[in-house]
Amino acid sequence: MFNSLSDRLTATFKNLKGKGRLSEADVDATVREIRRALLDADVAVPVVREFTAAVKQRALGAEVSEALNPGQQVVKIVNEELQGILGGQTRRIRMAKTGPTVIMLAGLQGAGKTTLAGKLGKWLKGQGHRPLLVASDLQRPNAVTQLKVVGERAGVPVFAPHPGTTSEFDDPTGDPVQVARDGVAQARARLHDVVIVDTAGRLGIDEALMAQARDIRDAVQPDEVLFVIDAMIGQDAVNTAQAFNEGVDFTGVVLSKLDGDARGGAALSVASVTGKPIMFASTGENVDDFEQFHPDRMASRILDMGDVLTLIEQAEQQWDRAEAEKMARKFTDQEDFTFEDFLAQMQQLRKMGSMKKMLMMMPGAAGMREQLENFDEREIDRVEAIVRSMTPHERVAPRIINGSRRARIARGSGVTVSEVNQLMERFAQAQKMMKRLAQGKGVPGMPAGIPGMPGASGGGAKKGKGKAAAKKKGGSRSGNPAKRAQENAALEQQRKQKAPVGSSFGAAQQEPDPADLNLPKGFEKFLGK
């Protein structure tokens, strides 16, 4: 959503790198570029003025002039001010002390209220609650049917005593206020602790819409009134938010369609203009594409600093602890990494959602945006098909996969033999890396002594050199016993020549005892002993 804004801001900050001191001209140029980037992203003009004025005032103060790295300090200031216009602190749902918590959804038609009701219901269910969806939108054609379908996908029950309209030519019947009231009573009787009331919308602001929304609010006395706004509607988002704030006095904002490709900057203005926090964001079409809105994390995403905390939370929610413990035991025991393990790890990653979205949350992802946009999610399906086309024995012993087996695997998975070969090569590299990590040697190619890296003790290179020297000094490790004995004898002869009797290297060297050479039984005769 904010790709354009992120790219512009990142490019602006690159001009500050390497400067030991920022002049007033540097600050003015930076603020000017930030202003242009925000305006191009459809951020409301009053918000842009307030934002850039705050950034300029702080950038010209002692906060930057006394900093060791002025450029990074300016980025820090922009990050903090972005958090401010996004709401500052993470705002969570206020749960009712007694009875069910009532959440009312309001917004224009097409903003995505009905779909979001199911997403919010599933999210709350995952938090340990027992939500109930109430179909109070009796005006939009098939709105009740849509809520039933969404509720079924989310695994959340729906209270829908009235079918609503099925065609745009039908006159609305039924009382949405009474449906909402009965829905709360049903939730109280069935011991549901959260009620989500889906209300009707309009294509534009009108008094009939506001009157109905106010009547429902007065009837059910909601603990939260969430204003659902389409993040792609542009500058009109601010006007719509102000109208709903005056009409129903909502308590929080939900951004829908945050995965769209519009500029979306107007959505950043809603919290600042209305004074109401953004609480949730819908990031896709699936019922799982829903997340709590964190102003600090969103600011980090916009500035291409990544959102690692959200990635960790998603992993904690979806990752199988038993599978993780199993992999940890394999590391401890230094067992080989197999295709069975590889398949299990892939399935765990798939539970977390789109790989493209996860990679975009990594710091510096903007520099790889083109590659990430071209990333084909179906590639994971093809890799999984290749692994599943292997026999159980082939998965645990991939060395037996010869040419004929690779051809059979390719036919079974619907890919070419070259694709199977590429996967085998990548898997072999992964095996080596996992083995090095299990042995505490770190990742190949990484310099020794880096804090936090496996095997990075600061003296890893010297230790490795010492082991290699000790191995060389101790003699050959040939698998042929006769050859090993010959090589050990030759090494011992060289050692004698380097340290003759009476030399400064020490006392006279004695001829080695064959028993000290750790030779197989019977090889004393081979040495003439």
JOGIWO-V566498 format. One record per pair of residues at least 6 apart in sequence whose C-alpha atoms are under 6 Angstrom apart, sorted by the first residue. I is the first residue (numbers start at 1). J is the second residue. If there is no record, write none. Layout:
((I & J) (I & J))
//
This chain:
((1 & 258) (1 & 259) (1 & 260) (1 & 261) (5 & 37) (6 & 302) (6 & 303) (8 & 37) (16 & 71) (17 & 71) (41 & 263) (41 & 265) (42 & 265) (42 & 266) (43 & 265) (43 & 266) (43 & 269) (44 & 269) (64 & 70) (64 & 73) (79 & 299) (82 & 299) (83 & 295) (83 & 296) (83 & 299) (85 & 272) (86 & 268) (86 & 271) (86 & 295) (87 & 271) (87 & 277) (88 & 295) (90 & 294) (91 & 279) (95 & 101) (100 & 193) (100 & 194) (101 & 194) (102 & 194) (102 & 195) (102 & 222) (102 & 223) (103 & 195) (103 & 196) (103 & 222) (103 & 224) (103 & 225) (104 & 196) (104 & 197) (104 & 225) (105 & 198) (105 & 225) (105 & 226) (106 & 227) (107 & 201) (107 & 227) (107 & 228) (108 & 201) (108 & 202) (109 & 201) (109 & 202) (109 & 203) (111 & 229) (111 & 230) (114 & 147) (118 & 150) (118 & 151) (118 & 154) (119 & 287) (121 & 131) (122 & 154) (130 & 192) (130 & 193) (131 & 192) (131 & 194) (131 & 195) (132 & 157) (132 & 158) (132 & 195) (133 & 158) (133 & 196) (134 & 158) (134 & 159) (134 & 183) (134 & 197) (135 & 144) (135 & 160) (135 & 198) (136 & 176) (136 & 179) (136 & 180) (136 & 198) (136 & 199) (137 & 199) (137 & 200) (138 & 164) (139 & 172) (141 & 165) (141 & 166) (141 & 167) (141 & 168) (142 & 166) (177 & 216) (181 & 220) (210 & 247) (214 & 248) (224 & 251) (225 & 250) (225 & 251) (226 & 250) (226 & 252) (226 & 253) (227 & 253) (228 & 254) (229 & 255) (230 & 256) (231 & 255) (231 & 256) (231 & 257) (231 & 258) (231 & 264) (231 & 267) (232 & 262) (232 & 264) (234 & 266) (235 & 266) (238 & 270) (252 & 276) (252 & 277) (252 & 278) (252 & 279) (253 & 278) (253 & 279) (254 & 278) (254 & 279) (254 & 280) (254 & 281) (255 & 281) (256 & 281) (256 & 282) (257 & 282) (257 & 283) (258 & 282) (258 & 283) (259 & 283) (259 & 284) (271 & 277) (279 & 293) (280 & 291) (280 & 292) (280 & 293) (281 & 290) (281 & 291) (281 & 293) (282 & 289) (282 & 290) (283 & 289) (283 & 290) (297 & 307) (300 & 306) (304 & 363) (304 & 364) (305 & 363) (306 & 361) (306 & 362) (306 & 363) (307 & 361) (318 & 351) (318 & 352) (319 & 348) (331 & 438) (334 & 438) (337 & 431) (338 & 396) (339 & 395) (340 & 395) (385 & 413) (386 & 413) (389 & 409) (389 & 412) (389 & 413) (407 & 417) (410 & 416) (410 & 417) (440 & 454) (440 & 455) (441 & 455) (442 & 454) (442 & 455) (448 & 456) (448 & 460) (449 & 456) (449 & 457) (449 & 458) (450 & 456) (475 & 488) (478 & 484) (501 & 508) (502 & 508))
//
